[in-house]
Amino acid sequence: MRVNQGLTRTALYVRVSTSEQNPALQFDNLHNYARRAELTIIGEYCDIAVSGRKEGRPQLNALMKAARNRELDCVLVWRFDRFARSTQHLLNALEEFKHLSVRFISVQDQIDTDSPMGKAMFTIISAMAELESALISERVTAGMRAAKNRGKLLGRPKVRPAVIAEIETLASSTNLSVRQIHKSISERASRGFIGELTKRVRATEQRL
């Protein structure tokens, strides 16, 4: 069915962390907001009992696919942390939405990327993601130095700093497996090294 061109085709996304939680409250609030903002809801996506960091949130993946297929104009969520698993993930999604001309609204955070405040917030989030990446890199480097002092070897010696930075970025901003990261960097470091580094990055990120 064709949607009138004047309507803002809006998708709702909700996530609850346990099967005991009811997503109805989030959906009710999003429906109320959409009605006040005159947004046309064309789809609802809900991941239940899926961790914010767990790979394979099927409904979020389906929403992103719909956005890439130009099937929607706006994504409406209750809070940032219900949508993104990290600052970097949020930034990546916002950058993709910007490229696709998809509006993003977080009701509880009072952020609308079509507004001047929303555009300013995008800049702030970019700075936060850069700081987060720097802190992760600093902690990982310190952890590796401590491991070396204990006589523990981390994979092949003399992995280039650029390769280490690439692994850190993939580990912090994606949920790729060690094997997938190994393939993504064209096997320029051993799986053992990638596994140890990825484990440290993700453990550090969870504590931030």
C-alpha positions in Angstrom: 0.0 0.0 0.0 1.4 3.4 -0.9 1.8 6.0 1.9 0.9 9.6 1.1 4.0 11.6 0.3 3.1 14.2 2.9 3.2 11.7 5.8 6.3 11.1 7.8 6.7 7.3 7.7 7.8 6.4 11.2 9.2 3.2 12.7 9.1 2.6 16.5 12.0 0.7 18.1 11.7 -0.8 21.6 14.0 -3.1 23.6 13.5 -4.7 27.0 16.4 -6.5 28.7 14.5 -9.4 30.3 11.5 -11.5 29.3 9.7 -10.4 32.5 9.7 -6.7 31.3 6.7 -5.5 29.3 7.5 -3.3 26.3 3.9 -2.0 26.3 4.8 1.1 28.4 7.5 2.2 25.9 5.1 1.6 22.9 2.3 3.5 24.6 4.5 6.5 25.2 5.9 6.4 21.7 2.4 6.2 20.2 1.3 9.2 22.3 4.4 11.2 21.1 3.8 10.2 17.5 0.2 11.3 17.7 1.2 14.7 19.1 4.0 15.2 16.5 1.7 14.0 13.7 4.0 11.2 12.7 2.6 8.2 10.8 3.6 4.9 12.3 4.2 2.3 9.7 6.1 -0.3 11.7 7.0 -1.5 15.2 10.2 -3.3 16.1 10.8 -4.9 19.5 13.7 -6.9 20.8 12.9 -8.8 24.0 15.5 -10.2 26.5 18.4 -9.3 24.3 21.4 -7.6 25.8 22.4 -4.2 24.4 25.8 -5.7 23.6 24.6 -9.0 22.3 25.1 -9.7 18.6 22.1 -10.3 16.5 19.3 -8.1 17.7 17.0 -9.2 14.9 14.4 -6.5 15.1 17.0 -3.7 15.1 18.6 -5.3 12.1 15.2 -5.4 10.4 14.7 -1.7 11.2 18.1 -0.8 9.8 17.4 -2.8 6.6 14.1 -0.9 6.2 15.9 2.4 6.6 18.5 1.3 4.0 15.7 0.3 1.6 14.2 3.9 2.0 11.0 2.5 3.5 10.8 5.0 6.3 11.5 8.6 7.1 11.9 8.6 10.9 13.0 6.3 13.7 11.3 7.0 17.1 12.8 5.5 20.3 12.1 6.0 24.0 15.7 6.5 25.1 19.2 6.2 23.6 20.2 3.3 25.8 17.1 1.3 24.5 18.5 1.7 21.0 22.3 1.8 21.1 24.7 -0.5 22.9 27.5 2.1 23.1 28.2 5.7 22.2 30.1 4.5 19.1 27.2 2.4 18.0 24.8 5.3 18.5 27.1 7.6 16.5 27.5 5.1 13.7 23.7 4.7 13.5 23.1 8.5 13.5 25.7 9.0 10.8 23.9 6.3 8.7 20.5 7.9 9.3 21.9 11.3 8.3 23.2 9.8 5.1 19.8 8.2 4.4 17.9 11.4 5.4 16.2 9.5 8.2 15.1 11.6 11.2 15.9 10.1 14.6 13.9 11.1 17.7 14.7 10.0 21.3 11.7 11.0 23.4 13.1 10.8 26.9 16.4 12.4 25.9 14.4 15.2 24.1 16.6 14.8 21.0 15.3 15.3 17.4 17.9 15.3 14.7 15.7 17.6 12.6 16.1 20.3 15.3 19.0 22.7 15.9 19.5 21.1 19.3 19.5 17.6 17.7 22.2 18.7 15.3 24.3 20.1 18.1 23.9 16.9 20.1 25.2 15.0 17.1 28.5 17.0 17.4 28.6 16.3 21.1 28.0 12.6 20.6 30.9 12.5 18.1 33.2 14.1 20.6 32.1 11.6 23.3 32.7 8.7 21.0 36.2 10.0 20.2 36.9 10.4 23.9 35.5 6.9 24.7 37.7 5.4 22.0 40.8 7.2 23.4 40.0 6.0 26.9 39.6 2.4 25.7 42.8 2.6 23.8 44.6 4.0 26.8 43.3 1.3 29.1 44.0 -1.5 26.6 47.5 -0.3 26.2 48.0 -0.2 29.9 46.6 -3.7 30.2 48.9 -5.0 27.5 51.9 -3.3 29.1 51.0 -4.9 32.5 50.6 -8.3 30.8 54.0 -8.0 29.1 55.6 -7.1 32.4 54.1 -10.3 33.8 55.8 -12.2 30.9 52.6 -12.9 29.0 52.9 -12.8 25.2 50.0 -11.5 23.2 50.0 -13.2 19.8 52.6 -12.3 17.2 55.2 -9.7 18.2 55.4 -6.3 16.7 51.8 -5.9 15.5 51.7 -2.4 13.9 50.0 0.3 15.9 47.7 1.0 12.9 46.5 -2.6 13.0 46.0 -2.5 16.8 43.9 0.6 16.4 41.8 -1.0 13.7 41.2 -4.1 15.9 40.3 -1.8 18.8 37.8 0.1 16.7 36.1 -3.1 15.4 36.0 -4.6 18.9 34.4 -1.4 20.4 32.0 -0.5 17.7 30.8 -3.8 16.4 29.9 -7.3 17.7 32.1 -9.1 15.1 33.6 -12.4 16.3 37.3 -12.9 16.6 37.3 -14.9 13.4 35.4 -12.1 11.6 37.8 -9.4 12.9 40.7 -11.6 11.8 39.3 -11.8 8.3 38.3 -8.1 8.3 41.9 -7.0 8.9 43.3 -9.4 6.3 44.9 -11.6 8.9 47.5 -9.0 9.8 47.5 -10.3 13.4 47.0 -13.7 14.9 43.6 -14.8 16.2 45.2 -15.2 19.6 46.3 -11.6 19.6 42.9 -10.4 18.3 41.0 -12.5 20.8 43.0 -11.1 23.8 42.7 -7.5 22.6 39.0 -7.8 21.8 38.3 -9.3 25.2 40.2 -6.4 26.9 38.4 -3.8 24.8 34.9 -5.1 25.4 35.5 -5.7 29.1 36.8 -2.1 29.5 33.8 -0.8 27.5 31.3 -2.5 29.8 32.9 -0.8 32.8 32.6 2.7 31.2 
